[in-house]
Amino acid sequence: MIRCFRLPTVFLVSVLWISAFADSGGSVDLDDVLQAMESAPAQGASSQAEKPASLGGKMDGLDFSLTPFEGGDPVALGDFAGEIVVLDFFAHWCEPCRKASPQIEEGIAAYYAGQGGNPSGIPVRVLAINADDSAPEATARFVEETGLEWVLNDSGGKVFEQYEGVGLPLLVVLDLASAEPGIVYQSTGFKGLEPMHAAIDAVGGSPLAPVEDVHSEKVGHTLSVAGSALVSDDVSLVDALLEYKLQQGGGWFKLNVLGGYTDVEFPGFPAQEVSPLAVEASERRDQRLGVQGTARFNVAEPLALTIGGGGSSGFTDYRALWVDEFYHQLDQSQVDFVDEFLPFTNRTVNYLEPEPWNANVSADLRWEYLPTCGFLTVLANYSASGGIPSYLEGDLLDGLEVEEKNYYTRGVGLSLENILTRRLRSLLDVQVQKTTDREVRTLFKGSFNYALLDHLVCRTEFSYVHEDPGFDAWSAGAVLEKDWNDTWFVSVGARYYEDTGEILDTVPESAAPPAVRTYQGAVALRWQGAHNALKVSVGPYYSHYLEPASDPIRFSELYKDRDWVYGNLSYVHTF
């Protein structure tokens, strides 16, 4: 997530692949305190151009004096009179800064040091300015990870405001070698090295031919492993996730491999209740396996394209699995009765073994309409699913009526993300979906992240869904997260959900879920090291049905109140 101000990522709990329970994730902060930085300026600053002793009043509105990050005497901008100075404003929580700063150090500082200055022989210096000095340990890790050489602390963000900064990274190129010092380039957000090279090379003379792209974009790798479980007295949902992410420049690629299983205990029914013979109790386990890939590309500033696709096998809802097992056992009971008491008839097994599958593709185009602070995303998605037969009960001799059908869902939407203030970020999302044999579904989601204090963040979320002829759902949740020394993080959260009766494609109307309310709480503890992170979260989950099932004899055991326990363990490694 691109952010302008300090809004640490907050987590509730990991998403259960099988159903829409709570969500978690996060980025890994890097550990190990930075090695002591050199107290002298970076090497390679040529003296071919004569340096004025002072710029005096010509620095009005530009000059500043800041303390080095590692301590020592204050450094003034006027100390670099006669040079070209590049200001790289950053913060340890700024993800775009992690992309920009290493490229500026290599493609600006190191490049011009090796060239003996710009084409006119004027030395070029890069000053990295820390715009958030509230977390020195996290800043030290950022400096070490990005390879910053010359770092100054901007306490209170005064210099950032002096240069009219509205977002990070803020990049400024200053000509301090001319008779009239001034800004020759300024940008909120990193737009590559080419415009910075052009501005630097033009100082002191005519710009030369475009400089060959000398930098190599830093490549980052992330490997994540997570497991989660949601357990009640008769249903167990277990999921595992393995994720690999490759990031280079402004693009990235993610590959997810998902696996898991659902266990349900089917209660059975006595003779004459739903069938002439007893319907046997049973235990049913279904396994899931899926693969999902997603990639983002920078199309052209300020546009980015994200595409994704994947597929999976297995039931994605334990209720559909329970209903399938009901018809499995009912059909077998009826066949056994006919074979025993009506042997002259030709009653066959109508139940079909399910082979659930689904596939999906998606694409979105994001427009950065306000550099680092405002994003508008247009999205489209398409999914298909099938392999689960649906049943209607016929007479005893004919047995179940079976229908096999695939379902297709098409959706479009808009997403708007904004940095509203230094501490507040908002995300609003509207989607419209159409599924086979169903009316149009409208979804609205929103969230707000607010930094109450430097180390205390509140995240709120809400959603509303509507689909004719009468389905409505709404939810709200909040999480508080506190961090100590940017290493240990503790969060507590709660979520409420209510609907008027969900729609399941493969379930007959008589087995449709009634209205339900759910309540969830969670506590989480996360540790973050240099290249590793570990998180554990646990909490209760309660589901309470507001009315009986439409067929209470058959489905009262499915749609009953349940007390669940949720747990999640995740590990992330960056390299």
C-alpha positions in Angstrom: 0.0 0.0 0.0 1.4 3.4 -0.9 1.3 5.9 1.9 2.2 9.5 2.3 2.3 9.7 6.1 3.0 7.4 9.0 0.2 4.9 8.9 1.6 1.5 10.0 -0.2 -1.5 8.6 -2.7 -3.1 10.9 -3.9 -6.6 11.0 -6.9 -8.5 12.4 -6.6 -12.2 11.5 -5.8 -14.2 8.4 -8.4 -14.7 5.8 -9.9 -18.2 5.8 -9.9 -19.4 2.3 -13.2 -21.2 2.8 -15.3 -18.3 3.9 -15.4 -14.6 4.6 -14.1 -14.5 8.1 -11.5 -11.9 9.3 -8.4 -10.8 7.4 -4.7 -10.2 8.1 -1.4 -9.7 6.4 1.4 -7.4 6.5 4.8 -6.3 5.6 8.0 -7.2 7.4 10.1 -4.4 9.0 13.8 -5.1 8.8 16.0 -5.5 11.9 19.6 -4.9 13.0 20.7 -1.4 13.8 22.6 0.5 11.1 26.4 0.4 11.2 27.8 3.8 12.1 27.7 6.1 9.1 30.8 8.1 8.1 31.0 11.6 9.5 32.5 12.9 6.3 30.6 13.7 3.1 30.3 10.9 0.6 33.4 10.4 -1.5 33.6 11.4 -5.2 32.6 15.1 -4.9 34.8 16.8 -7.5 36.3 20.2 -7.0 36.5 21.1 -10.7 34.0 23.9 -10.2 35.0 26.6 -7.8 32.9 26.6 -4.7 31.7 30.0 -3.3 32.6 30.5 0.3 28.9 31.3 1.1 25.6 31.8 -0.6 24.4 34.3 2.0 20.9 35.7 1.4 20.6 33.9 -1.9 19.5 30.8 0.1 16.4 32.5 1.5 13.6 29.9 1.5 15.9 27.1 0.7 18.5 26.8 3.5 18.2 24.6 6.5 20.3 23.2 9.3 19.7 19.6 10.4 21.3 17.1 12.7 22.9 14.0 11.2 20.9 10.8 11.9 23.9 9.3 13.8 24.4 12.5 15.7 27.1 15.2 15.5 27.2 18.8 14.5 24.3 20.3 12.5 24.7 20.3 8.7 23.4 23.3 6.8 22.5 23.3 3.1 24.8 26.3 2.6 27.7 24.1 3.5 27.4 22.6 0.0 27.6 25.9 -1.9 29.0 25.3 -5.4 27.5 21.8 -5.7 24.3 20.2 -7.0 22.4 18.8 -4.0 19.7 16.1 -4.3 17.3 15.9 -1.3 15.6 12.6 -0.8 12.9 12.9 1.8 11.9 9.5 3.2 10.3 7.7 6.1 10.9 4.1 7.4 7.2 3.2 6.7 7.1 4.5 3.2 7.1 1.6 0.7 7.7 3.8 -2.4 10.8 5.2 -0.6 12.1 1.6 -0.5 12.0 1.6 -4.3 13.4 5.1 -4.8 16.2 5.5 -2.3 18.4 2.6 -3.4 18.1 3.8 -7.1 19.0 7.4 -6.2 22.1 6.2 -4.2 23.3 4.1 -7.0 22.1 6.0 -10.1 22.8 9.5 -8.8 25.3 9.6 -5.9 27.5 6.7 -7.1 27.2 7.4 -10.8 28.2 11.1 -10.6 30.9 10.3 -8.1 32.4 8.0 -10.6 32.0 10.6 -13.4 33.7 13.3 -11.4 30.5 15.4 -11.2 27.9 16.4 -13.9 29.0 17.1 -17.5 30.2 20.6 -16.4 32.3 19.1 -13.6 30.0 20.3 -10.8 29.9 17.9 -7.8 26.7 16.1 -7.1 25.7 15.2 -3.5 22.7 13.2 -2.2 21.2 14.1 1.2 18.6 11.6 2.5 16.3 13.4 4.9 14.3 11.4 7.4 10.9 13.0 7.6 9.8 10.9 10.6 12.2 10.7 13.6 9.8 9.0 16.0 11.2 5.5 15.5 15.0 5.6 15.3 15.4 1.8 15.3 13.0 1.3 12.4 14.8 4.2 10.5 18.1 2.5 11.1 16.9 -0.7 9.5 15.5 1.3 6.6 18.8 3.1 6.1 20.7 -0.2 6.2 18.4 -1.9 3.8 18.3 0.9 1.3 22.0 1.7 1.5 21.6 5.4 2.3 25.0 7.1 2.9 24.3 10.7 4.1 21.2 10.9 6.4 19.8 13.9 8.2 16.9 14.1 10.7 14.1 16.5 9.9 12.5 16.8 13.4 8.9 17.7 13.2 9.0 17.7 9.4 9.8 21.4 9.3 12.0 21.2 6.2 9.5 18.9 4.5 6.9 21.6 5.0 9.4 24.3 3.9 9.7 22.6 0.6 5.9 22.3 0.4 5.9 18.5 0.6 2.6 16.7 0.4 3.7 13.1 0.1 6.7 10.8 0.2 9.1 10.3 -1.4 9.7 14.0 -2.0 12.7 14.5 -4.4 14.3 17.9 -4.9 17.3 18.8 -7.1 19.0 22.1 -6.0 21.5 24.1 -8.1 23.8 25.7 -5.5 26.6 26.4 -8.1 24.9 29.1 -10.1 24.8 32.8 -9.4 21.1 32.4 -8.5 20.7 29.2 -6.5 17.4 27.5 -6.8 15.3 24.4 -7.4 15.8 22.8 -10.8 13.6 19.7 -10.2 11.0 18.7 -7.6 8.7 15.7 -7.6 6.3 14.0 -5.2 6.8 10.4 -6.0 9.7 8.7 -7.8 9.3 8.9 -11.6 12.6 7.3 -12.5 16.2 8.6 -12.8 15.9 10.1 -16.3 14.2 13.4 -15.3 16.7 13.8 -12.4 19.6 13.1 -14.7 18.3 15.7 -17.2 18.0 18.4 -14.5 21.4 17.6 -13.0 23.2 17.6 -16.4 21.7 20.9 -17.4 23.3 22.8 -14.5 26.3 24.8 -15.6 25.8 24.3 -19.3 23.7 22.7 -22.0 22.3 19.2 -21.3 24.1 16.4 -23.1 22.5 13.4 -24.8 20.3 11.3 -22.4 22.4 9.3 -19.9 22.2 5.6 -20.3 20.2 4.0 -17.5 23.1 2.9 -15.3 21.2 1.6 -12.3 19.8 -1.9 -11.8 16.5 -1.9 -10.0 16.7 -3.7 -6.6 15.2 -7.2 -6.6 13.4 -8.3 -3.5 12.0 -11.7 -2.6 9.5 -12.6 0.1 8.4 -16.1 1.2 5.4 -16.5 3.4 3.9 -19.5 5.1 0.6 -19.4 7.1 -1.8 -21.8 8.6 -5.2 -21.2 10.1 -8.0 -23.2 11.7 -11.6 -22.5 12.7 -13.1 -25.3 14.9 -16.5 -26.0 16.4 -17.8 -29.2 18.0 -18.9 -30.6 14.6 -17.1 -28.6 11.9 -13.4 -28.1 11.4 -11.9 -25.8 8.7 -8.1 -25.9 8.2 -6.1 -23.9 5.7 -2.5 -23.5 4.7 -0.9 -20.9 2.4 2.5 -20.7 0.8 3.3 -17.4 -1.0 6.3 -16.2 -3.0 6.7 -12.6 -4.1 9.2 -11.1 -6.4 9.5 -7.4 -6.5 11.6 -5.3 -8.9 11.2 -1.6 -9.2 7.6 -0.7 -9.3 6.4 -4.1 -10.4 5.9 -7.4 -8.6 4.7 -10.9 -9.1 3.0 -13.2 -6.5 2.4 -16.9 -6.6 0.1 -18.5 -4.0 -0.3 -22.2 -3.3 -3.3 -22.9 -1.1 -4.3 -26.2 0.6 -6.7 -27.2 3.3 -9.6 -29.4 4.3 -13.1 -29.3 5.8 -14.4 -31.9 8.2 -18.1 -32.1 9.0 -19.9 -34.5 11.3 -23.2 -35.5 9.7 -25.7 -36.4 12.5 -27.9 -38.9 10.6 -31.7 -39.3 11.0 -33.8 -42.1 12.5 -36.1 -44.2 10.4 -39.3 -42.6 9.1 -38.0 -39.0 9.8 -36.7 -38.2 6.3 -36.7 -41.8 4.8 -38.3 -45.1 5.5 -35.0 -46.4 6.8 -32.5 -44.7 9.0 -30.1 -42.2 7.4 -26.7 -43.1 8.7 -24.5 -40.7 10.6 -21.1 -40.1 9.0 -18.0 -38.0 8.9 -17.1 -36.3 5.7 -13.7 -34.7 4.8 -13.1 -32.7 1.7 -9.7 -31.5 0.6 -8.9 -28.2 -1.2 -6.0 -27.2 -3.4 -5.5 -24.0 -5.3 -3.0 -21.9 -7.2 -3.2 -18.1 -7.7 -0.9 -15.8 -9.6 -0.9 -12.0 -9.6 1.4 -9.5 -11.3 1.7 -5.7 -11.4 3.3 -3.7 -14.2 3.9 0.0 -14.5 2.2 0.9 -17.8 3.1 4.5 -17.9 3.3 7.1 -15.2 0.9 7.5 -13.4 -0.8 4.2 -14.5 -0.2 0.7 -13.2 -1.8 -2.6 -14.4 -2.5 -5.6 -12.2 -3.6 -8.9 -13.7 -4.3 -12.2 -11.9 -5.7 -15.6 -12.3 -6.0 -19.0 -10.7 -8.1 -22.0 -9.9 -8.8 -24.4 -7.1 -10.6 -27.7 -6.4 -12.7 -28.7 -3.4 -15.7 -27.3 -1.5 -15.4 -23.6 -0.6 -18.2 -23.6 1.9 -18.8 -26.2 4.7 -22.6 -25.8 4.4 -22.6 -26.9 0.8 -20.5 -29.9 1.9 -23.0 -30.8 4.6 -25.9 -30.6 2.2 -24.1 -32.8 -0.3 -23.5 -35.4 2.4 -27.2 -35.2 3.4 -28.3 -36.1 -0.1 -25.6 -38.8 -0.4 -26.9 -40.6 2.8 -30.5 -40.0 1.9 -30.1 -41.5 -1.6 -28.3 -44.5 -0.1 -31.0 -45.0 2.5 -33.7 -45.0 -0.2 -31.8 -47.4 -2.4 -31.4 -49.8 0.6 -35.1 -49.7 1.4 -36.1 -50.4 -2.2 -33.6 -53.2 -2.5 -34.9 -54.8 0.6 -38.7 -54.4 0.3 -39.2 -53.9 -3.4 -36.6 -56.1 -5.1 -38.5 -56.3 -8.3 -38.0 -52.6 -9.1 -34.9 -51.1 -10.8 -34.0 -48.3 -8.4 -30.5 -47.0 -9.1 -28.2 -44.7 -7.1 -28.8 -41.2 -8.3 -26.2 -39.5 -6.2 -23.2 -38.2 -8.1 -19.7 -37.8 -6.6 -18.9 -34.1 -6.6 -15.8 -32.7 -8.2 -15.8 -29.1 -7.2 -13.7 -26.6 -9.1 -13.5 -22.9 -9.7 -11.3 -20.6 -11.8 -10.9 -16.9 -12.0 -9.2 -14.0 -13.9 -9.0 -10.4 -12.9 -7.5 -7.1 -14.0 -7.3 -3.6 -12.6 -5.9 -0.3 -13.8 -4.8 2.1 -11.1 -4.4 5.8 -11.7 -2.2 7.8 -9.3 -4.1 11.0 -9.8 -2.5 12.7 -6.8 1.2 11.7 -6.4 1.6 9.1 -3.6 -1.7 10.4 -2.0 -4.6 9.6 -4.3 -5.4 6.5 -6.3 -8.4 5.6 -8.5 -8.6 1.9 -9.5 -11.0 0.5 -12.2 -11.3 -3.3 -11.9 -13.0 -6.2 -13.7 -13.1 -9.9 -12.8 -14.6 -13.1 -14.1 -15.0 -16.4 -12.3 -16.5 -19.8 -13.1 -17.4 -22.7 -10.8 -19.0 -26.1 -11.1 -18.7 -29.8 -10.3 -21.2 -29.8 -7.4 -24.5 -31.5 -8.4 -27.7 -30.0 -6.9 -30.6 -32.2 -5.9 -34.4 -32.2 -5.5 -36.3 -35.0 -3.7 -38.5 -37.1 -5.9 -40.7 -40.1 -5.0 -39.2 -43.2 -3.4 -38.9 -45.2 -6.6 -37.6 -42.4 -8.9 -35.2 -41.1 -6.3 -33.4 -37.8 -6.4 -33.6 -35.4 -9.3 -30.1 -34.4 -10.2 -28.9 -31.2 -11.9 -25.3 -30.4 -12.9 -24.6 -26.8 -13.7 -21.8 -24.4 -14.0 -22.0 -20.9 -12.6 -20.4 -17.8 -14.0 -19.8 -14.5 -12.3 -18.8 -11.2 -13.9 -17.9 -8.1 -12.0 -16.8 -4.5 -12.4 -15.9 -2.0 -9.8 -14.2 1.2 -8.7 -11.8 1.7 -5.8 -10.7 5.1 -4.3 -7.8 5.4 -1.9 -6.7 8.7 -0.4 -4.4 10.1 2.2 -6.8 12.6 3.9 -4.4 13.9 6.6 -1.0 13.2 8.0 -2.6 10.4 10.1 -5.7 9.3 8.2 -6.0 7.1 5.2 -9.3 6.0 3.6 -10.2 3.3 1.1 -13.7 3.0 -0.6 -14.7 0.2 -2.9 -17.8 -0.3 -5.0 -18.5 -3.4 -7.1 -21.3 -4.8 -9.2 -21.6 -8.6 -9.9 -23.9 -10.8 -11.9 -24.0 -14.6 -11.4 -25.8 -17.2 -13.5 -29.5 -17.4 -12.7 -29.3 -14.6 -10.1 -30.0 -10.9 -9.9 -27.3 -8.2 -9.8 -25.3 -8.0 -6.6 -24.0 -4.6 -5.3 -21.1 -4.5 -2.9 -19.8 -1.5 -1.0 -16.7 -1.6 1.3 -14.8 1.0 3.1 -12.0 1.3 5.7 -10.2 4.0 7.6 -6.7 3.8 9.1 -6.0 6.4 11.8 -2.7 6.8 13.7 -4.0 7.8 17.1 -0.4 8.1 18.3 3.0 7.4 16.8 2.8 3.8 18.0 -0.9 3.2 18.3 -3.1 2.8 15.2 -6.9 2.2 14.8 -8.3 0.5 11.7 -12.0 0.4 11.1 -13.9 -1.3 8.3 -17.5 -1.6 7.1 -19.4 -3.2 4.3 -22.8 -3.6 2.8 -24.1 -6.0 0.2 -27.5 -6.2 -1.6 -29.0 -8.6 -4.0 -32.6 -9.0 -5.1 -35.0 -10.5 -4.3 -34.2 -9.8 -0.6 -30.6 -10.5 0.4 -28.8 -7.9 2.5 -25.6 -8.2 4.5 -23.6 -5.7 6.5 -20.5 -5.8 8.7 -18.3 -3.6 10.8 -15.0 -4.2 12.5 -12.2 -2.4 14.3 -8.6 -3.2 15.4 -6.2 -1.4 17.7 -2.5 -2.2 17.3 0.3 -1.1 19.6 4.0 -1.5 18.8 7.0 -1.5 21.1 10.4 -0.6 19.6 9.2 -1.6 16.2 9.8 -5.2 17.0 6.9 -6.5 19.1 3.3 -5.7 18.0 0.1 -6.5 19.9 -3.4 -6.0 18.5 -7.0 -6.6 19.6 -10.0 -6.5 17.3 -13.6 -7.3 16.9 -16.0 -7.8 14.0 -19.8 -8.0 13.6 -21.6 -9.5 10.6 -25.4 -9.9 9.8 -27.3 -11.0 6.8 -30.9 -11.8 5.8 -30.1 -15.3 4.5 -27.3 -16.1 2.2 -27.6 -17.5 -1.4 -25.7 -20.7 -2.2 -25.8 -21.6 -5.8 -25.8 -25.4 -5.5 -28.2 -25.7 -2.5 -31.9 -26.1 -3.1 -34.2 -23.4 -1.7 -35.4 -25.7 1.1 -31.8 -25.9 2.3 -30.9 -22.2 1.9 -29.3 -20.6 5.0 -31.5 -18.5 7.2 -30.6 -15.1 8.5 -27.5 -15.1 10.7 -25.4 -12.9 13.0 -21.7 -13.5 13.7 -19.4 -12.0 16.3 -15.7 -12.3 16.3 -12.9 -11.2 18.5 -9.1 -11.7 18.2 -5.8 -10.9 19.9 -2.6 -11.1 18.0 1.1 -10.9 18.8 3.7 -10.3 16.1 7.5 -10.2 16.2 9.5 -8.6 13.4 13.2 -9.1 12.9 15.7 -8.1 10.3 14.5 -10.5 7.5 11.9 -12.6 9.4 8.5 -12.1 11.0 6.3 -14.4 13.1 2.7 -13.8 14.1 0.2 -15.7 16.1 -3.5 -14.8 16.6 -6.4 -16.4 18.4 -10.0 -15.6 19.2 -13.6 -16.7 19.6 -16.1 -16.7 16.8 -19.9 -17.1 17.4 -22.6 -17.7 14.8 -26.2 -17.2 15.8 -29.1 -17.9 13.4 -32.0 -15.5 13.8 -34.7 -17.9 12.5 -35.1 -21.7 12.0 -34.2 -23.4 8.7 -36.9 -23.4 6.0 -36.9 -27.2 6.4 -36.2 -27.6 10.2 -36.5 -31.4 10.2 -33.7 -31.9 7.7 -31.4 -28.9 8.2 -31.8 -27.8 11.8 -28.4 -29.5 12.7 -26.7 -27.6 9.9 -28.1 -24.2 10.7 -27.7 -24.2 14.4 -25.8 -21.7 16.7 -22.1 -22.6 16.9 -19.2 -21.5 19.1 -16.0 -21.5 17.2 -12.3 -21.1 18.1 -10.0 -19.4 15.6 -6.2 -19.6 15.4 -3.6 -18.5 13.0 0.2 -18.8 12.7 2.2 -17.1 10.0 5.9 -16.7 9.1 7.4 -14.3 6.6 11.0 -14.3 5.3 12.5 -11.6 3.1 15.7 -11.9 1.1 
